[in-house]
Amino acid sequence: MNVNRKGHIRLTSHPEPGTASARFPIRWGAADPRERGPVIGTVSRPGDRNVIGAHGGAYSLYRALAVSAGALNPLVRSDFTNTHPVAAIGPYPQWAEPGKIVSLDPFGHMVTDLFGPEIAEGVDIRPSIAITKARLHLPEIQSAMAAGRLKADGDILKEKGEVAVTKIAIDPVWYLPGIAERFGTTEKNLRRTLFEETGGMYPELVTRPDMKVFLPPIGNITAYVMGEPARLADGKTRITCRVHDECNGSDVFGSDICTCRPYLIHGIEECVKEAQGGGCGLIVYNRKEGRALGEVTKFLVYNARKRQEGGDQAATYFERTECVAGVQDARFQQLMPDVIHWLGIRRIDRFISMSNMKFDALHESGIEIGERVPIPDDLIPDDASVEMEAKKAAGYYAPEGARDREALKEVVGRDLEKF
């Protein structure tokens, strides 16, 4: 809360325009991290703040609850001792190539080293990327071993079926001019739309054009690497990759109305094989539940599909989604390639996806794709057949290439400009 020159109370997390400190300006795209500057979303030292929003994305709201409940001192400073990454990532040329990375901070995992003196001084600089190691325990991988499709090697795949991975969590950091350019709009229009469509949650989006970086309250990205992460960028290592958008019902609880978990597991299995053969496997998991429309909308659509006359049908699959949500898909894969560029990747040899939207986003950003790998027919649940037919008809999923537009119109029964 601030009081302006006229004595009026202004409820905002920032000082008024023109009063902010320029101590830590951000020069997005600079190859030198010191020149680029740190991302500072502090709420306790307004003079140091150089971004809109708060650290932690959607979890910043839980932090607020913890503070309001008296469980957390808002002035407490994190002790980052021994939290440094377990694997080296970058820097890579893409980090400074114009327009390649606009939705994450490529130096987000290095800040405790890069800005150690400032952190020691008390500046509230926090990592937006964390890198650790883990083992995945998946019953389907054990089944693949029992069937002879996978064999333990003691390194990537352990004797009891655990998959050794390097695990990377990435919080979103949006460079607004770059986001606007990526989506073919103006920064001014993007700022105002973000402000209006969040119910005015962030007035600084329209009142602070001097702040170009936004920490949005959305889910993060997690990347799982099988093999040595540094080899992803050497240009010689074969890479198998699955880019997967969150589906809690299938991924976690095993719902059989879609192919999400089976395709994810298939991707992991193929990534394990690639790593065992001397390459690297990569799973990128995006928090974009229900095509970024959310689970409530997703379940409403399920009801609408199943209760319509004639039952669930491929021809009305996307129509029912649009009737409820107003749009068929809000994932907008244009931002997805950023994590691939952050890892230094320029070619994916085997892409475990038949999504044309994902393929186009990667291809248009300069990532070369070798083979596109479909999900095996025997992994598709019976109840997911409607989804698969609808996706094939609309060109979302094209194991044999998208059908011609007139044929698609006949199947889907509507204009295809939005497909």
MARLOMI-833314 format. One line per 4 residues: number of its first residue (from 1); their letters; for each residue x, y, z of C-alpha. Coordinates in nm, 2 decimals, m for minus. Each point is the difference from the previous one (the first is absolute). Layout:
BEGIN
NUM> A> X Y Z  ...
END
This chain:
BEGIN
1> MNVN> 0.00 0.00 0.00  0.14 0.34 m0.10  m0.12 0.36 0.06  0.04 0.22 m0.30
5> RKGH> 0.09 0.37 m0.01  m0.37 0.10 0.05  m0.03 m0.22 0.31  m0.22 m0.26 m0.17
9> IRLT> 0.06 m0.36 0.10  0.11 m0.22 m0.29  m0.03 m0.37 0.05  0.29 m0.14 m0.20
13> SHPE> 0.31 m0.20 0.04  0.22 0.27 m0.17  0.09 0.36 0.05  m0.17 0.25 m0.24
17> PGTA> 0.15 0.03 m0.35  0.32 0.20 0.01  0.08 m0.08 0.36  0.16 m0.34 m0.04
21> SARF> 0.37 m0.05 0.04  0.21 m0.08 m0.31  0.26 m0.18 0.21  m0.07 m0.33 m0.17
25> PIRW> m0.12 0.06 m0.35  m0.07 m0.31 m0.21  0.15 m0.01 m0.35  m0.17 m0.31 m0.14
29> GAAD> 0.20 m0.19 m0.25  0.34 0.12 0.12  0.25 m0.29 m0.02  0.18 0.12 0.32
33> PRER> m0.22 m0.08 0.30  0.14 0.29 0.20  m0.09 0.24 m0.29  m0.34 m0.17 m0.03
37> GPVI> m0.06 0.05 0.37  m0.19 m0.21 0.26  m0.38 m0.06 0.01  m0.12 0.14 0.33
41> GTVS> m0.36 m0.05 0.10  0.04 0.10 0.36  m0.31 0.13 0.19  0.20 0.12 0.30
45> RPGD> 0.25 0.23 m0.17  m0.20 0.20 m0.26  0.31 0.20 m0.10  0.17 m0.31 m0.13
49> RNVI> m0.30 m0.15 m0.19  0.04 0.00 m0.38  m0.28 m0.23 m0.11  m0.38 m0.02 0.02
53> GAHG> m0.15 m0.28 0.21  0.16 m0.22 0.26  0.23 m0.30 0.02  m0.15 m0.35 0.02
57> GAYS> m0.27 0.04 m0.26  m0.33 m0.14 0.12  0.16 m0.09 0.33  0.05 0.36 0.09
61> LYRA> m0.36 0.00 0.11  0.07 m0.28 0.25  0.30 0.20 0.13  m0.25 0.29 0.06
65> LAVS> m0.22 m0.24 0.20  0.30 m0.12 0.20  0.09 0.36 0.08  m0.36 0.10 0.09
69> AGAL> m0.03 m0.30 0.23  0.31 0.09 0.18  0.19 m0.31 m0.11  0.26 0.18 m0.21
73> NPLV> 0.20 0.32 0.07  m0.03 0.20 m0.32  0.35 0.14 0.06  0.17 m0.33 0.03
77> RSDF> 0.29 m0.06 m0.25  0.06 m0.34 m0.16  0.33 m0.18 0.08  0.12 m0.14 m0.33
81> TNTH> 0.29 m0.20 0.14  0.05 m0.32 m0.20  m0.30 0.07 m0.22  0.21 0.05 m0.31
85> PVAA> m0.08 m0.21 m0.32  0.12 m0.36 m0.01  0.07 0.04 m0.38  0.13 0.28 m0.21
89> IGPY> m0.24 0.15 m0.25  0.14 0.27 m0.24  0.06 0.27 m0.07  m0.09 m0.08 m0.36
93> PQWA> m0.01 0.23 m0.31  m0.38 m0.01 m0.01  m0.01 0.19 0.33  0.11 0.32 m0.18
97> EPGK> m0.16 m0.07 m0.34  m0.28 0.25 m0.05  m0.35 m0.14 0.06  0.11 m0.35 0.08
101> IVSL> m0.08 0.01 0.37  m0.28 0.24 0.13  m0.18 m0.21 0.27  0.27 m0.11 0.24
105> DPFG> 0.31 0.14 0.16  0.29 m0.19 m0.16  0.23 0.10 0.29  m0.27 m0.10 0.26
109> HMVT> 0.21 m0.29 0.13  0.32 0.19 0.03  m0.11 0.31 0.21  0.15 m0.11 0.33
113> DLFG> 0.35 m0.01 m0.16  m0.05 0.29 m0.24  m0.14 0.24 0.26  0.15 m0.14 0.32
117> PEIA> 0.12 0.34 0.12  m0.34 0.16 m0.05  m0.18 m0.29 0.18  0.25 0.03 0.29
121> EGVD> m0.08 0.37 0.01  m0.37 m0.08 0.05  m0.13 0.04 m0.35  m0.29 m0.24 m0.04
125> IRPS> 0.12 m0.19 m0.31  m0.14 m0.35 m0.04  0.05 m0.29 m0.24  m0.28 m0.06 m0.25
129> IAIT> 0.15 m0.33 m0.11  0.12 m0.30 0.21  0.18 m0.31 m0.11  0.02 m0.32 0.19
133> KARL> 0.03 m0.38 m0.05  m0.27 m0.26 0.06  m0.12 m0.35 m0.08  m0.34 m0.07 m0.15
137> HLPE> m0.20 m0.30 0.11  m0.26 m0.08 m0.26  m0.19 m0.33 m0.01  m0.01 0.01 m0.38
141> IQSA> 0.38 0.01 m0.02  0.01 m0.31 0.21  m0.25 m0.16 m0.23  0.21 0.10 m0.30
145> MAAG> 0.30 m0.18 0.16  m0.21 m0.31 0.07  m0.11 0.00 m0.36  0.36 0.03 m0.12
149> RLKA> m0.04 0.35 m0.17  0.24 0.15 0.26  0.30 m0.14 0.17  0.18 0.13 0.31
153> DGDI> 0.34 0.15 m0.06  0.08 0.11 0.35  0.04 0.36 m0.10  m0.31 0.14 m0.18
157> LKEK> m0.23 m0.29 0.10  0.07 m0.17 0.33  m0.06 m0.37 0.08  m0.33 0.07 0.18
161> GEVA> m0.13 0.22 m0.28  0.08 0.35 0.13  0.09 0.25 m0.27  0.29 0.24 0.09
165> VTKI> m0.08 0.35 m0.12  0.12 0.36 0.04  m0.31 0.19 0.10  m0.04 0.38 m0.08
169> AIDP> m0.27 0.23 0.13  m0.05 0.33 m0.18  m0.22 0.28 0.11  m0.14 0.23 m0.27
173> VWYL> 0.17 0.34 m0.05  m0.16 0.19 m0.29  0.17 0.27 m0.20  m0.30 0.20 m0.11
177> PGIA> 0.13 0.15 m0.32  0.13 m0.34 m0.11  m0.33 m0.17 0.09  m0.20 0.26 m0.20
181> ERFG> 0.22 m0.04 m0.30  m0.03 m0.38 0.02  m0.38 0.03 m0.01  m0.01 0.27 m0.27
185> TTEK> m0.15 0.27 0.22  0.13 0.32 0.17  0.15 0.02 0.34  m0.26 0.26 0.09
189> NLRR> m0.29 m0.23 m0.10  0.15 m0.30 0.18  0.04 0.20 0.32  m0.35 0.13 m0.01
193> TLFE> m0.15 m0.34 m0.08  0.19 m0.17 0.28  m0.12 0.27 0.24  m0.36 m0.02 m0.11
197> ETGG> m0.03 m0.38 m0.03  0.14 m0.04 0.35  m0.26 0.23 0.15  0.26 0.28 0.04
201> MYPE> 0.22 m0.22 0.22  0.32 0.17 m0.12  m0.06 0.38 m0.06  0.38 0.04 m0.06
205> LVTR> m0.05 m0.18 m0.33  m0.16 0.32 m0.14  0.16 0.25 0.23  0.36 m0.10 0.00
209> PDMK> 0.13 m0.03 m0.36  0.35 0.05 0.14  m0.02 m0.36 0.14  0.02 m0.24 m0.29
213> VFLP> 0.00 m0.33 0.20  m0.30 m0.18 0.15  m0.01 m0.29 0.24  m0.34 m0.15 m0.09
217> PIGN> m0.20 m0.20 0.26  m0.01 m0.32 m0.21  0.14 m0.35 0.02  0.36 m0.08 m0.07
221> ITAY> 0.19 m0.23 m0.23  0.18 m0.32 0.11  0.26 m0.16 m0.22  0.13 m0.36 0.05
225> VMGE> 0.33 m0.09 m0.17  0.12 m0.36 m0.04  0.38 0.02 m0.07  0.24 0.28 0.05
229> PARL> m0.18 0.34 m0.04  0.31 0.17 m0.14  0.00 m0.23 m0.30  m0.34 0.13 m0.11
233> ADGK> 0.17 0.30 m0.15  0.31 m0.15 m0.16  m0.16 m0.05 m0.34  0.12 m0.36 m0.02
237> TRIT> m0.22 m0.18 0.25  m0.32 m0.16 m0.12  m0.30 0.14 0.19  m0.34 m0.16 0.06
241> CRVH> m0.26 0.25 0.14  m0.36 0.00 0.12  m0.16 0.34 0.07  m0.30 m0.08 0.22
245> DECN> m0.28 0.23 0.12  m0.14 m0.08 0.34  m0.30 m0.23 0.04  m0.05 m0.07 0.37
249> GSDV> m0.29 m0.24 m0.06  0.20 m0.23 m0.22  0.36 0.07 0.10  m0.06 m0.04 0.37
253> FGSD> m0.33 m0.19 0.04  m0.01 m0.21 m0.31  m0.32 0.12 m0.17  m0.05 m0.19 m0.32
257> ICTC> m0.19 0.27 m0.20  0.32 0.13 m0.15  0.35 m0.12 m0.11  0.19 0.24 0.23
261> RPYL> 0.17 m0.24 0.25  0.05 m0.28 m0.26  0.17 0.24 m0.24  0.21 0.15 0.29
265> IHGI> 0.11 m0.34 0.11  0.08 m0.10 m0.36  0.21 0.32 m0.02  0.19 m0.09 0.31
269> EECV> 0.06 m0.36 m0.13  0.14 0.14 m0.33  0.21 0.25 0.19  0.15 m0.28 0.21
273> KEAQ> 0.09 m0.20 m0.31  0.17 0.31 m0.16  0.20 0.07 0.31  0.11 m0.37 0.03
277> GGGC> 0.11 0.02 m0.36  0.23 0.29 0.07  m0.23 0.29 m0.07  m0.23 0.21 0.22
281> GLIV> m0.36 m0.02 0.09  m0.21 0.31 0.09  m0.35 0.03 0.14  m0.13 0.36 0.03
285> YNRK> m0.31 0.01 0.22  m0.21 0.32 m0.03  m0.26 0.10 0.26  m0.28 0.07 m0.25
289> EGRA> m0.29 m0.21 0.14  m0.29 m0.06 m0.24  0.17 0.18 m0.30  0.06 0.29 0.25
293> LGEV> m0.37 0.03 0.05  0.01 m0.16 0.35  m0.15 m0.31 0.15  m0.35 0.15 0.08
297> TKFL> m0.04 0.09 m0.37  0.14 m0.34 m0.10  m0.25 m0.19 0.21  m0.29 0.21 m0.12
301> VYNA> 0.09 m0.08 m0.35  0.02 m0.37 0.08  m0.36 0.02 0.13  m0.12 0.19 m0.31
305> RKRQ> 0.17 m0.25 m0.24  m0.15 m0.30 0.17  m0.35 0.14 0.05  m0.06 0.13 m0.36
309> EGGD> m0.23 m0.18 m0.23  0.18 m0.30 m0.15  0.26 m0.01 0.28  0.36 0.10 m0.02
313> QAAT> 0.11 0.06 m0.37  0.32 0.09 m0.17  m0.19 0.25 m0.23  m0.11 0.21 0.30
317> YFER> 0.31 m0.05 0.22  0.15 0.35 m0.05  m0.34 0.17 m0.05  m0.11 m0.10 0.35
321> TECV> 0.32 0.14 0.15  m0.04 0.33 m0.18  m0.37 0.02 0.11  0.10 m0.02 0.36
325> AGVQ> 0.34 0.19 0.00  m0.04 0.23 m0.30  0.32 m0.14 m0.15  0.12 m0.35 m0.09
329> DARF> 0.35 0.02 0.14  0.18 0.27 0.20  0.35 m0.16 0.03  0.14 0.21 m0.28
333> QQLM> 0.31 m0.20 m0.06  0.20 0.30 m0.12  0.16 0.03 0.34  0.08 m0.37 0.03
337> PDVI> 0.34 0.00 m0.20  0.16 0.24 0.25  0.10 m0.29 0.24  0.15 m0.19 m0.30
341> HWLG> 0.21 0.31 m0.09  0.10 0.04 0.36  0.14 m0.35 0.00  0.21 0.09 m0.31
345> IRRI> m0.19 m0.24 m0.23  m0.01 0.06 m0.37  m0.12 m0.34 m0.12  m0.23 m0.26 0.14
349> DRFI> 0.06 m0.34 m0.17  m0.32 m0.18 0.12  m0.29 0.22 0.11  m0.25 m0.21 0.19
353> SMSN> m0.31 0.19 m0.11  m0.22 0.03 m0.31  m0.14 0.34 0.10  0.03 0.24 m0.29
357> MKFD> m0.03 0.29 0.24  0.31 m0.11 0.19  0.19 m0.10 m0.31  m0.07 0.34 m0.17
361> ALHE> 0.10 0.20 0.31  0.33 m0.18 0.02  0.07 0.01 m0.37  m0.09 0.37 m0.03
365> SGIE> 0.24 0.08 0.29  0.29 m0.16 m0.18  0.00 m0.35 0.16  0.05 m0.28 m0.26
369> IGER> m0.21 m0.31 0.05  0.10 m0.33 m0.14  m0.26 m0.28 0.06  m0.34 0.05 0.15
373> VPIP> m0.11 m0.30 0.21  m0.37 m0.09 0.05  m0.14 m0.18 0.30  m0.04 m0.37 m0.07
377> DDLI> m0.35 m0.11 m0.07  0.00 m0.25 0.28  0.06 0.28 0.26  m0.31 0.19 m0.09
381> PDDA> m0.28 m0.06 0.25  m0.34 m0.10 m0.15  m0.17 0.31 0.15  0.27 0.22 m0.17
385> SVEM> m0.10 m0.10 m0.35  m0.23 0.30 m0.04  0.28 0.24 0.10  0.24 m0.16 m0.25
389> EAKK> m0.24 0.01 m0.29  m0.08 0.36 0.07  0.36 0.10 0.02  0.09 m0.19 m0.32
393> AAGY> m0.29 0.16 m0.18  0.09 0.35 0.11  0.38 m0.04 m0.07  0.09 0.03 0.37
397> YAPE> 0.14 m0.36 m0.02  0.12 m0.10 m0.34  0.18 m0.33 m0.03  m0.05 0.00 m0.37
401> GARD> m0.01 0.38 m0.05  m0.31 0.22 0.03  m0.28 m0.08 m0.23  m0.11 0.26 m0.26
405> REAL> m0.22 0.29 0.13  m0.32 m0.10 m0.18  0.02 m0.35 0.14  0.06 0.14 0.34
409> KEVV> m0.30 0.24 m0.03  m0.22 m0.30 m0.09  0.12 m0.20 0.31  0.00 0.29 0.25
413> GRDL> m0.30 0.17 m0.15  0.12 0.36 0.05  0.24 0.27 m0.12  0.36 m0.10 0.06
417> EKF> 0.17 0.34 0.02  0.07 m0.06 0.37  0.16 m0.34 m0.05
END
